[in-house]
């Protein structure tokens, strides 16, 4: 099984041409930062849409969250308007991997694409072929979507660094970002990072232990 992420960048049609042209570089940089967590492959379409194949399927929701927070972080660093993405995660079998993601096929692609088409106002959805698992995921995706929507541009730098480096103390995260330990602690509380950690760990546990049964 693999995780397939289908996504597009929110509000891209209102962006300056310079910002739109920078999106591939921004997304590739975010993807590169996660390659130590799981092998993945990103492919862009039409400048603002993209798909990601995540080899370790149980990590796909984590990758989706990091993509959203990474976009927020990069827009803050570049003094842009806050970037975000609508993201659909499909987890299942892949019957055919071609030289490009767009030509590949299988259950995970179908699940991801179908869910993306029905996202509506939501910005995160996760789906598998197991309806019991989907019931749990629906709860977790709602929690994550609510929390991520409240993350400010400035605080996205802190949460992005924390999720990529969970072993680091607040003091070390602060040193990494040029912030005080107190500022990091305040950002953690404001973004409710402990809840995000808990939900992501639970999602990974559910996917790892219940999809194979």
C-alpha positions as CSV (number, residue, x, y, z in Angstrom):
1,X,0.0,0.0,0.0
2,X,0.9,3.6,-0.5
3,X,-0.4,7.0,0.4
4,X,-1.5,9.3,-2.4
5,X,-1.9,13.0,-1.7
6,X,-3.9,15.1,-4.2
7,X,-3.8,18.8,-3.5
8,X,-3.9,22.4,-4.8
9,X,-2.8,25.7,-3.4
10,X,-5.6,27.8,-2.0
11,X,-6.2,31.2,-3.7
12,X,-3.5,30.6,-6.4
13,X,-5.5,32.5,-9.0
14,X,-5.3,35.7,-7.0
15,X,-1.5,35.4,-6.5
16,X,1.1,37.5,-8.3
17,X,2.8,35.7,-11.2
18,X,6.1,35.8,-9.2
19,X,4.5,33.9,-6.3
20,X,2.8,31.3,-8.6
21,X,6.1,30.7,-10.3
22,X,7.8,30.1,-7.0
23,X,5.4,27.4,-5.9
24,X,7.2,24.4,-7.4
25,X,10.4,25.5,-5.7
26,X,8.6,26.0,-2.4
27,X,6.8,22.6,-2.5
28,X,10.0,20.7,-3.5
29,X,11.8,22.3,-0.6
30,X,9.1,21.2,1.8
31,X,9.1,17.7,0.3
32,X,12.9,17.4,0.5
33,X,12.7,18.2,4.2
34,X,10.6,15.1,4.8
35,X,12.6,12.6,2.8
36,X,14.3,11.4,6.0
37,X,10.9,10.5,7.4
38,X,9.6,8.5,4.4
39,X,10.5,8.1,0.7
40,X,8.1,10.3,-1.4
41,X,7.8,11.7,-4.9
42,X,6.1,15.0,-5.7
43,X,4.7,16.1,-9.1
44,X,3.3,19.5,-10.0
45,X,0.4,20.1,-12.5
46,X,-0.8,23.5,-13.9
47,X,1.4,25.5,-11.6
48,X,-0.8,25.2,-8.4
49,X,-2.0,21.5,-8.3
50,X,0.2,18.6,-7.2
51,X,0.3,15.0,-6.2
52,X,2.6,13.2,-3.8
53,X,3.3,9.4,-3.6
54,X,4.2,8.5,0.0
55,X,5.9,5.1,0.2
56,X,5.2,4.6,3.9
57,X,1.4,4.9,3.7
58,X,1.0,5.4,7.4
59,X,3.1,8.6,7.2
60,X,0.9,10.1,4.4
61,X,-1.3,12.2,6.8
62,X,1.8,13.5,8.5
63,X,3.2,14.5,5.1
64,X,-0.1,16.3,4.3
65,X,0.0,18.3,7.5
66,X,3.6,19.2,6.9
67,X,2.8,20.4,3.4
68,X,0.1,22.7,4.7
69,X,2.2,24.1,7.5
70,X,5.3,24.3,5.3
71,X,3.3,26.5,2.8
72,X,2.3,28.8,5.7
73,X,5.9,29.0,6.9
74,X,7.3,29.8,3.5
75,X,4.8,32.5,2.9
76,X,5.6,34.1,6.2
77,X,9.4,34.0,5.5
78,X,8.8,35.6,2.1
79,X,6.3,38.2,3.4
80,X,3.6,36.8,1.2
81,X,-0.1,36.4,2.1
82,X,-0.7,33.2,4.0
83,X,-0.4,30.2,1.8
84,X,-2.4,27.0,2.4
85,X,-3.6,24.0,0.5
86,X,-6.6,21.7,0.1
87,X,-5.3,18.2,0.6
88,X,-6.8,14.8,0.1
89,X,-5.0,11.7,1.3
90,X,-5.9,8.3,-0.2
91,X,-4.4,5.1,1.2
92,X,-4.6,1.8,-0.6
93,X,-3.0,-0.4,-3.1
94,X,-1.2,0.9,-6.2
95,X,-1.6,-1.4,-9.2
96,X,0.6,0.5,-11.6
97,X,3.5,3.0,-11.1
98,X,4.5,4.7,-14.3
99,X,7.3,7.1,-15.0
100,X,5.1,9.9,-13.9
101,X,2.5,10.1,-11.1
102,X,-0.2,11.3,-13.6
103,X,0.0,8.0,-15.6
104,X,0.0,5.8,-12.5
105,X,-3.1,4.0,-11.3
106,X,-4.6,2.0,-8.5
107,X,-7.0,2.1,-5.5
108,X,-5.1,4.8,-3.6
109,X,-5.2,7.1,-6.6
110,X,-8.9,6.6,-7.1
111,X,-9.6,7.2,-3.4
112,X,-7.5,10.3,-3.2
113,X,-8.9,11.8,-6.4
114,X,-12.5,11.0,-5.5
115,X,-12.2,12.5,-2.1
116,X,-10.5,15.6,-3.4
117,X,-13.4,16.2,-5.8
118,X,-15.7,16.3,-2.8
119,X,-13.6,18.4,-0.4
120,X,-16.0,21.3,-0.4
121,X,-15.0,23.9,2.1
122,X,-12.7,21.5,4.0
123,X,-9.0,21.6,3.5
124,X,-8.1,18.1,4.7
125,X,-9.6,14.7,4.1
126,X,-8.2,11.2,4.7
127,X,-9.8,8.0,3.2
128,X,-9.1,4.3,2.9
129,X,-11.1,1.4,1.6
130,X,-11.9,0.4,5.2
131,X,-15.1,2.1,6.4
132,X,-14.3,1.5,10.1
133,X,-10.9,3.2,9.7
134,X,-12.6,6.0,7.8
135,X,-14.9,6.6,10.7
136,X,-12.0,7.3,13.0
137,X,-10.1,9.3,10.3
138,X,-13.1,11.6,9.8
139,X,-12.9,12.6,13.5
140,X,-9.1,13.2,13.4
141,X,-9.2,15.1,10.1
142,X,-11.8,17.5,11.5
143,X,-9.6,18.2,14.6
144,X,-6.5,18.7,12.5
145,X,-8.3,20.9,9.9
146,X,-9.6,23.2,12.7
147,X,-6.2,23.4,14.4
148,X,-4.3,24.1,11.2
149,X,-6.8,26.7,10.1
150,X,-6.0,28.7,13.3
151,X,-2.2,28.5,12.8
152,X,-0.8,32.0,12.1
153,X,1.9,32.7,9.6
154,X,4.4,33.6,12.3
155,X,3.8,30.5,14.4
156,X,3.9,28.2,11.5
157,X,7.7,28.3,11.6
158,X,7.7,27.0,15.1
159,X,5.3,24.1,14.6
160,X,7.0,23.1,11.3
161,X,10.4,22.9,13.1
162,X,8.9,21.0,15.9
163,X,7.1,18.4,13.8
164,X,10.3,17.8,11.8
165,X,12.4,17.6,14.9
166,X,10.2,16.2,17.7
167,X,13.3,15.1,19.6
168,X,14.5,18.7,20.1
169,X,13.7,20.6,23.3
170,X,12.0,24.0,23.1
171,X,15.3,25.6,23.9
172,X,17.0,23.9,20.9
173,X,14.0,24.8,18.6
174,X,14.4,28.4,19.7
175,X,18.1,28.3,18.9
176,X,17.3,26.9,15.5
177,X,14.8,29.6,14.7
178,X,16.5,32.5,16.5
179,X,13.7,32.7,19.2
180,X,13.7,32.6,22.9
181,X,12.5,29.4,24.8
182,X,9.6,31.5,26.1
183,X,8.5,32.5,22.6
184,X,8.6,28.9,21.5
185,X,6.6,27.8,24.5
186,X,4.0,30.5,23.8
187,X,3.8,29.3,20.1
188,X,3.3,25.7,21.2
189,X,0.5,26.7,23.5
190,X,-1.2,28.9,20.9
191,X,-1.1,26.3,18.2
192,X,-2.0,23.5,20.6
193,X,0.9,21.5,19.3
194,X,0.5,18.8,21.9
195,X,-3.0,18.0,20.5
196,X,-1.6,17.9,16.9
197,X,1.2,15.5,18.0
198,X,-1.4,13.3,19.8
199,X,-3.7,13.2,16.8
200,X,-0.9,12.4,14.3
201,X,0.4,9.6,16.4
202,X,-3.0,8.1,16.8
203,X,-3.6,8.3,13.0
204,X,-0.4,6.5,12.4
205,X,-1.2,3.8,14.9
206,X,-4.7,3.2,13.4
207,X,-3.3,3.0,9.9
208,X,-0.5,0.7,10.9
209,X,-2.6,-1.7,13.0
210,X,-6.0,-1.8,11.4
211,X,-5.6,-1.6,7.6
212,X,-3.8,-4.9,7.3
213,X,-6.5,-6.8,9.1
